[in-house]
Amino acid sequence: MATEIKNASSLKLQFNKGLGPNGKAVMGSKTFSNLKESSSADDILEVANAIGNLQKHDLYDVVKIDYTSIS
């Protein structure tokens, strides 16, 4: 029987950097590792918005990435 072990999560912020020469949206991202396991979705979103406000480009999306090891 397989066993799942939860590992530290990451936070990925995606930014809209405007339009490229071909007229398509250009996106950029920043990833922050080792989120606290006890962090709620509201806490993560609050921090993401605070970081987003410090950036040059507009915050487009906030993604929480959960990692799980299976053995």
C-alpha positions as CSV (number, residue, x, y, z in Angstrom):
1,M,0.0,0.0,0.0
2,A,1.3,3.5,-0.9
3,T,2.2,6.0,1.7
4,E,1.9,9.8,1.2
5,I,4.1,12.2,2.9
6,K,3.3,15.9,2.6
7,N,6.3,18.2,2.0
8,A,6.7,21.9,2.2
9,S,4.4,24.0,-0.1
10,S,5.5,26.8,-2.4
11,L,3.8,30.1,-3.4
12,K,4.0,31.2,-7.1
13,L,3.0,34.7,-8.0
14,Q,2.3,35.4,-11.7
15,F,2.6,38.9,-13.1
16,N,1.2,40.5,-16.2
17,K,4.1,42.2,-17.9
18,G,2.1,43.7,-20.8
19,L,2.0,42.8,-24.4
20,G,4.9,41.4,-26.4
21,P,5.8,42.3,-30.0
22,N,3.4,39.7,-31.3
23,G,0.5,41.2,-29.4
24,K,0.3,38.3,-26.9
25,A,0.4,38.8,-23.1
26,V,3.8,38.4,-21.5
27,M,3.7,36.8,-18.1
28,G,6.4,36.5,-15.4
29,S,6.5,34.7,-12.1
30,K,8.2,34.6,-8.7
31,T,8.2,31.5,-6.5
32,F,8.7,31.4,-2.7
33,S,9.4,28.1,-1.1
34,N,8.8,26.5,2.3
35,L,5.4,27.9,3.2
36,K,4.4,27.2,6.8
37,E,2.0,24.2,7.0
38,S,-0.2,26.1,9.4
39,S,-0.8,29.0,6.9
40,S,-4.4,29.5,5.9
41,A,-5.5,30.4,2.4
42,D,-6.4,33.9,3.7
43,D,-2.9,34.4,5.2
44,I,-1.2,33.3,2.0
45,L,-3.4,35.6,-0.1
46,E,-2.8,38.5,2.2
47,V,1.0,38.0,1.9
48,A,0.8,37.5,-1.9
49,N,-1.1,40.8,-2.3
50,A,1.4,42.6,-0.1
51,I,4.3,41.3,-2.2
52,G,2.4,42.1,-5.4
53,N,1.9,45.7,-4.3
54,L,5.7,46.1,-4.1
55,Q,6.2,44.9,-7.7
56,K,6.5,46.9,-10.9
57,H,4.0,44.7,-12.8
58,D,0.4,43.9,-11.9
59,L,-0.3,40.7,-9.9
60,Y,-2.2,38.3,-12.2
61,D,-2.6,35.1,-10.3
62,V,-1.6,33.5,-6.9
63,V,-0.9,29.7,-7.0
64,K,-0.1,27.5,-4.0
65,I,1.8,24.4,-5.0
66,D,1.6,21.4,-2.6
67,Y,4.3,18.7,-2.9
68,T,3.6,15.1,-1.8
69,S,6.1,12.2,-1.8
70,I,4.6,8.8,-2.5
71,S,6.4,5.6,-1.4
